[in-house]
Amino acid sequence: MPDNTSETVACVADIVVPTPPVVNDACGYPITPVAGNLPDPADCEGDMVYSWTYTDCAGNEHTWTHTVTVDMADFTMPDNTSETVACVADIVSDASCC
Protein backbone atom coordinates (compact mmCIF):
# COMPACT_ATOMS: atom_id res chain seq x y z
CA MET A 1 0.00 0.00 0.00
CA PRO A 2 1.43 3.44 -0.87
CA ASP A 3 2.26 5.79 2.00
CA ASN A 4 -0.34 8.36 3.03
CA THR A 5 0.38 11.87 1.79
CA SER A 6 -0.03 15.39 3.12
CA GLU A 7 0.39 18.98 2.06
CA THR A 8 -0.05 22.48 3.46
CA VAL A 9 -1.99 25.25 1.70
CA ALA A 10 -2.78 28.86 2.62
CA CYS A 11 -6.49 28.76 1.72
CA VAL A 12 -9.17 26.11 1.20
CA ALA A 13 -9.50 27.34 -2.39
CA ASP A 14 -5.88 26.25 -3.01
CA ILE A 15 -6.64 22.55 -2.35
CA VAL A 16 -6.21 20.19 -5.28
CA VAL A 17 -7.63 16.79 -4.36
CA PRO A 18 -5.14 14.17 -5.54
CA THR A 19 -5.90 11.18 -7.68
CA PRO A 20 -5.72 8.10 -5.44
CA PRO A 21 -2.83 5.76 -6.19
CA VAL A 22 -3.15 2.63 -8.30
CA VAL A 23 -3.14 -0.42 -6.02
CA ASN A 24 -3.07 -4.03 -7.19
CA ASP A 25 -4.10 -7.11 -5.23
CA ALA A 26 -1.72 -10.00 -4.52
CA CYS A 27 -2.45 -11.43 -7.98
CA GLY A 28 -1.67 -8.16 -9.77
CA TYR A 29 -5.27 -7.10 -10.46
CA PRO A 30 -6.10 -3.43 -9.91
CA ILE A 31 -8.39 -2.61 -6.98
CA THR A 32 -10.89 0.20 -7.50
CA PRO A 33 -10.76 2.60 -4.53
CA VAL A 34 -13.95 3.88 -2.89
CA ALA A 35 -13.79 7.51 -1.82
CA GLY A 36 -14.76 8.35 1.74
CA ASN A 37 -16.98 11.26 2.68
CA LEU A 38 -15.60 14.64 1.68
CA PRO A 39 -14.23 16.53 4.68
CA ASP A 40 -15.99 19.66 5.81
CA PRO A 41 -14.08 22.74 4.66
CA ALA A 42 -11.97 24.28 7.39
CA ASP A 43 -13.60 27.45 8.78
CA CYS A 44 -10.25 29.18 8.73
CA GLU A 45 -7.35 26.86 9.54
CA GLY A 46 -7.10 23.17 10.28
CA ASP A 47 -6.80 19.74 8.72
CA MET A 48 -8.98 18.26 6.00
CA VAL A 49 -8.54 14.52 5.47
CA TYR A 50 -9.50 12.85 2.21
CA SER A 51 -9.65 9.03 2.19
CA TRP A 52 -10.06 6.14 -0.21
CA THR A 53 -10.66 2.53 0.81
CA TYR A 54 -9.30 -0.41 -1.17
CA THR A 55 -10.89 -3.85 -0.72
CA ASP A 56 -9.75 -6.97 -2.56
CA CYS A 57 -11.91 -9.97 -3.47
CA ALA A 58 -10.87 -11.72 -0.22
CA GLY A 59 -12.20 -8.83 1.88
CA ASN A 60 -8.78 -7.44 2.82
CA GLU A 61 -9.24 -3.71 3.30
CA HIS A 62 -6.82 -0.78 3.56
CA THR A 63 -7.45 2.96 3.58
CA TRP A 64 -5.20 5.53 1.92
CA THR A 65 -5.46 9.14 3.14
CA HIS A 66 -4.35 12.55 1.97
CA THR A 67 -4.28 15.21 4.72
CA VAL A 68 -4.41 18.87 3.77
CA THR A 69 -3.43 21.36 6.46
CA VAL A 70 -4.88 24.84 5.89
CA ASP A 71 -2.43 27.33 7.42
CA MET A 72 -3.36 30.89 6.55
CA ALA A 73 -0.50 33.39 6.49
CA ASP A 74 -0.69 36.46 8.72
CA PHE A 75 -2.06 39.60 7.08
CA THR A 76 -0.23 42.93 6.75
CA MET A 77 -1.59 46.11 8.27
CA PRO A 78 -1.07 49.46 6.53
CA ASP A 79 1.18 51.98 8.26
CA ASN A 80 -0.40 54.14 10.95
CA THR A 81 -1.03 57.75 9.97
CA SER A 82 -0.96 61.12 11.72
CA GLU A 83 -1.57 64.76 10.95
CA THR A 84 -1.33 68.16 12.56
CA VAL A 85 -4.19 70.67 12.48
CA ALA A 86 -4.59 74.15 13.90
CA CYS A 87 -8.11 73.63 15.27
CA VAL A 88 -10.30 70.66 16.23
CA ALA A 89 -12.79 71.79 13.60
CA ASP A 90 -10.12 71.19 10.93
CA ILE A 91 -10.03 67.43 11.63
CA VAL A 92 -11.36 65.42 8.71
CA SER A 93 -12.37 61.87 9.57
CA ASP A 94 -11.96 59.19 6.92
CA ALA A 95 -15.13 57.23 7.65
CA SER A 96 -14.41 54.85 4.77
CA CYS A 97 -11.99 52.91 6.95
CA CYS A 98 -14.47 51.84 9.71
Helices and strands as residue ranges (DSSP letters): E 5-9, G 12-14, E 23-24, E 30-31, E 34-35, E 46-55, E 61-70, G 88-90, G 95-97
